[in-house]
Amino acid sequence: MPEPEIARWVDLHWPCAAAMLEAGLMNERGEWLDGKDLVQGFAAYRERLESLSK
């Protein structure tokens, strides 16, 4: 990815990554923790978005 695009990519993906980190689904390196899955990750992201819109 070209360096000028990195900030935009981070802005787009950070809310999702933050939700998954807070929910304990992945570690700080972006690795999924054992027993966790993508469905749980999307649920955490959806819950985070809903809480921000209130």
MODELLER restraints for C-alpha pairs under 7 A, 6 or more apart:
rsr = mdl.restraints
at = mdl.atoms
rsr.add(forms.Gaussian(group=physical.xy_distance, feature=features.Distance(at['CA:16:A'], at['CA:45:A']), mean=5.34, stdev=0.5))
rsr.add(forms.Gaussian(group=physical.xy_distance, feature=features.Distance(at['CA:19:A'], at['CA:44:A']), mean=5.59, stdev=0.5))
rsr.add(forms.Gaussian(group=physical.xy_distance, feature=features.Distance(at['CA:19:A'], at['CA:45:A']), mean=5.14, stdev=0.5))
rsr.add(forms.Gaussian(group=physical.xy_distance, feature=features.Distance(at['CA:19:A'], at['CA:48:A']), mean=6.14, stdev=0.5))
rsr.add(forms.Gaussian(group=physical.xy_distance, feature=features.Distance(at['CA:20:A'], at['CA:26:A']), mean=6.05, stdev=0.5))
rsr.add(forms.Gaussian(group=physical.xy_distance, feature=features.Distance(at['CA:20:A'], at['CA:41:A']), mean=5.49, stdev=0.5))
rsr.add(forms.Gaussian(group=physical.xy_distance, feature=features.Distance(at['CA:20:A'], at['CA:44:A']), mean=6.09, stdev=0.5))
rsr.add(forms.Gaussian(group=physical.xy_distance, feature=features.Distance(at['CA:20:A'], at['CA:45:A']), mean=6.76, stdev=0.5))
rsr.add(forms.Gaussian(group=physical.xy_distance, feature=features.Distance(at['CA:21:A'], at['CA:27:A']), mean=6.24, stdev=0.5))
rsr.add(forms.Gaussian(group=physical.xy_distance, feature=features.Distance(at['CA:23:A'], at['CA:44:A']), mean=6.34, stdev=0.5))
rsr.add(forms.Gaussian(group=physical.xy_distance, feature=features.Distance(at['CA:25:A'], at['CA:32:A']), mean=6.01, stdev=0.5))
rsr.add(forms.Gaussian(group=physical.xy_distance, feature=features.Distance(at['CA:25:A'], at['CA:33:A']), mean=5.70, stdev=0.5))
rsr.add(forms.Gaussian(group=physical.xy_distance, feature=features.Distance(at['CA:25:A'], at['CA:36:A']), mean=5.74, stdev=0.5))
rsr.add(forms.Gaussian(group=physical.xy_distance, feature=features.Distance(at['CA:25:A'], at['CA:41:A']), mean=6.64, stdev=0.5))
rsr.add(forms.Gaussian(group=physical.xy_distance, feature=features.Distance(at['CA:26:A'], at['CA:32:A']), mean=4.28, stdev=0.5))
rsr.add(forms.Gaussian(group=physical.xy_distance, feature=features.Distance(at['CA:26:A'], at['CA:33:A']), mean=5.11, stdev=0.5))
rsr.add(forms.Gaussian(group=physical.xy_distance, feature=features.Distance(at['CA:27:A'], at['CA:33:A']), mean=6.83, stdev=0.5))
